Amino acid sequence: ETRPRMSEFHVRSTIISRYAFTTVSCTMVNSGSEAREAVFEMQIPAAAFISNFTMSIGNKTYYGEVTGKEKKNRTDDKERHKKPPSPTEGRDNGYETFKASVFIPRKMQARFILHYEELLQRRLGKYEYTVSIRPQQLVGRLRVEVNILENSGIVSLEVPPLRNSKQKGNGKAEGDVSPPPSTVIGHTKTLAKVTFNPSVVEQTKIARNGILGDFIIRYDVNRELSVGDVQILNGYFVHYFAPTDLPPLPKNVVFVLDSSASMVGTKLKQTKEALFTILQDLRPEDHFNIIGFSNRIKVWQQDRLVPVTPNNIRDAKKYIHNMSPTGGTNINGALQTGAKLLNDYIAQNDIDARSVSLIIFLTDGRPTVGETQSSKILSNTKDAIRDKFCLFTIGIGNDVDHKLLERMALENCGMTRLFQEDEDAASHLKGFYDEIGTPLLSDIRVDYPEDDVEQVTQNFFPNYFNGSEIIIAGKLINRTSDKLHVEVTASNSKKYILLKTDVAIDLPSRNDIRGVPGLEDGKGDNNYIERAWSYLTIKELLNSRLKSDDSQEKDNLMEKAKSMALAYNFVTPFTVLKMKEAGLHSELPQEEFISPSTDGIGEKVQSLQGHKAPPGIRRGQDKQRIKVSKTSADGDPHFVIDFPSSKFSVCFNIDGEPGDILRLVSDHKESGVTVNGQLIGAPAPPNGHKKHRTYFSTITILSNKPERSYLEITPRRVILDDGERLVLSCGRSAVVRSRSLEVSISAYSNITVTIRDSISFVILIHHYKKPAPYQRNHLGFYISNSKGLSSDSHGLLGQFLNHEVKLLQESLNTSHQEAGQNQTEALKANPTNTLKVKGRLVPVVWKQRRIYNGQQEVNCWFAKNNADKLIDGSYKDYLASHPFDTGTSFGTINSL
């Protein structure tokens, strides 16, 4: 054994709100009789930035200082390319190797401490944190400790078996899902601690050579359909947006597949296998086509995209099965053909405006036929796509031009993935398709008031895919404000959605982690949100530089990224780690001791896709006061009917039973609209005459024109279903617009439902902070526009919308008294009066009633005994059999 022995390998990581701080410390002992070279080597995720490195040898300490990289000269470049590509560098080439070598004097030890940071990306519904454990020898004390703090709550935490380069599966191998031996997992609702502490014997069982593999933790956090999770700390914010419960958007997808001679063997076999599965996963509303290319370009279905039908899928599989590898690689021609096909399809067909169009391009080589110059291929592709759709690129094997693929995807709002040619490529390909196979929203834009924030990272995203996450970060200008206003606008398959909320700023108890056990000593952890912002900002500057063709702009972006990386001590493509001695003197020239090869760290840039944001939505459009009419049913149902032309209102109570469903508006035959309200019970207040109280717990609004849809509203949430279900919380402001319906929620206050611009209802939400025993959270229903309802509309409120009611005043003593002016005074003299309704005479008394929006009193004529004679029939005739019952006419029942 000639190399120094590793006595300790210890990884400690703290993940706070998806931002991971990792510290690797490693001790090596030279027990030999002469100085020996020790090599510390660590694979770190390509997306991570190194933030610090120190080493101590004997009694000397060296620390890394991040400095700006000088402009490269030619010789540096040559040096860089001497390093042979190492195919074992981790799955998807997603890792880079950090190396430091140093001579340890005899009978001494050296300690290396490496710090790196990364913002975890959500893929397929999980965050994945990975630590490479490859010390290359058995280690006496080996320990990995990961602490996770997520204030919104940790769900689905799992630690799959170790993944190593021999069987680089996606960790989902059937049957083997148990964590590595000696793993201990403990977690509360918001905190998790995972340790991996294998003894030398346990290490031997995994791998005798000390290459144990990747230790992986996967988890997700609690989330709801709303503006997402906004976290604010010390003047910075980070905003995570990942709604669920949305229906998928239709896709128009063109697969462009390399079938050149170099794809022979495993690569083509893997590609075909993956595509068979992918075709099986297309949805009935999707459209697709396939292009195979070598030096010739073969289109499966000329000039069109075909719908997903069993026959089309069968024929497509046959076409792919018959592809044979031959000829060169005409990348430019293939992309031009694919882009023209998709552009023509979009232009000629009345495609759903909210469907998502994309090209998935797969190759294993560099361009050899047609246009071979990368810069020309890039500009031709950009000109052909013109921001109309996104391009996703996949490279297989070691011969691909990954810079070209990465830049093509970046410039055309896509993502890129590189895969090794191994037995598992098919599942990686399928995994990548799964990431983009379910688009849920398009054209997502996130806005904050301009006067409140600055230096916000990208805030417009062409697509949001199920299982992923949109992350935006920025600085607060007004640090004294106690809230931040957030608006998210987006489209999904049939609706335009606007979500709004105010987020409380700096709730110390939520975001301050100093009191959390096990997280006390984390350097920099206290300002994790600021570091997440700087991380995202640098990544975006690197991406913008990669996309730019203007050398002046490139330099500008480089300088910005460099100065920011220096400020936050990040090693990036433009900064480098220089070792300095912490001691006062050095016995030997430093160079002999240390030469960390940090070249290439941070060269690969994660694709944070996006465009420049279009102009923002106008503020203040929701500021108008909500118009609540008097025609309503609210409280312990108190009904009010307003007759503006007669200048008076009529009111009545309905003493129903808990569980009763009352038909409030019934116009199913004509306008297609029905409104039902379900009652819940509560004990009667003391000293009252009632046996119990009832309130509306659910209002159901049904509409079947032009298409069928329904709304179910409770004090907590709104469910909108027009063939696709959408769940919204009443605690978050939002606007959802589809072709014939608009729902606007004002948080914890009211919901306005507008149907075809001619019918609108307002539902008030009554929340009690500390309800008395006889109070229940409930809803009030108000009709604010009934123009679109027909003259035949019925229901407890609906029957009065188009009928006049006369007040008979013969019984008044003063015959000259006009109804209206001094009416109240006159009526006191004679409290019993009569209304004439549809030929029926109804005795009424004068009452004053508070209308439930709390703003006004209503003077009204009150009809007793459950509105006897006032309404057609008796109130029992207005009971619906279920919330979706759309009784077509009075007294008959018809189901939705």
Secondary structure, DSSP 8 states (H G I E B T S, - for coil): --S-EEEEEEEEEEEETTEEEEEEEEEEEE-SSS-EEEEEEEEEETT-EEEEEEEEETTEEEEEEEEE-----HHHHHHHHHS---TTS-GGG-EEEEEEEEEE-TTEEEEEEEEEEEE--EETTEEEEEEEE--SS--SEEEEEEEEE-TT-EEEEE----B-STT---S--TT-----TTEEEEE-SSEEEEEE---HHHHHHH-TTS--EEEEEEEEE---SSS-EEEEETTEEEEEE---S-----EEEEEEEE-SGGGTTHHHHHHHHHHHHHHHH--TT-EEEEEEESSSEEESSTT--EE--HHHHHHHHHHHHT----S---HHHHHHHHHHHHHHHHHHS---TT-EEEEEEEESS---SS---HHHHHHHHHHHHTTSSEEEEEEESSSS-HHHHHHHHHHTT--EEEE-SSTTHHHHHHHHHHHHS-EEEEEEEEE--TTTEES----EEEEEETT--EEEEEEES-TT-SEEEEEEEEEETTEEEEEEEEEE---HHHH--TTSTT-TT-TTGGGHHHHHHHHHHHHHHHHHHHH---HHHHHHHHHHHHHHHHHHT-B-TTEEEEEEESSS--SS-HHHH---B-TTTT-S--------------TTTT-S-----S-EEETTTEEEEEEGGGTEEEEEE----TT-EEEEEEETTTT-EEEEEEEEEEE--TT-S-SEEEEEEEEEEEE-SSS-EEEEE-SSEEEEESSSEEEEETTSEEEEE-SSEEEEEETTTEEEEEETTTEEEEEEEE--SS--TT---EEEEEEEE-TTS-TT-BSTTGGGTT---EEE-TT-S-TT--SSTTHHHHHHH---EEEEETTEEEEEEEEEEE-TTSS-EEEEEEEHHHHTTTSSS-GGGGB-SSTTB--SSTT---B-
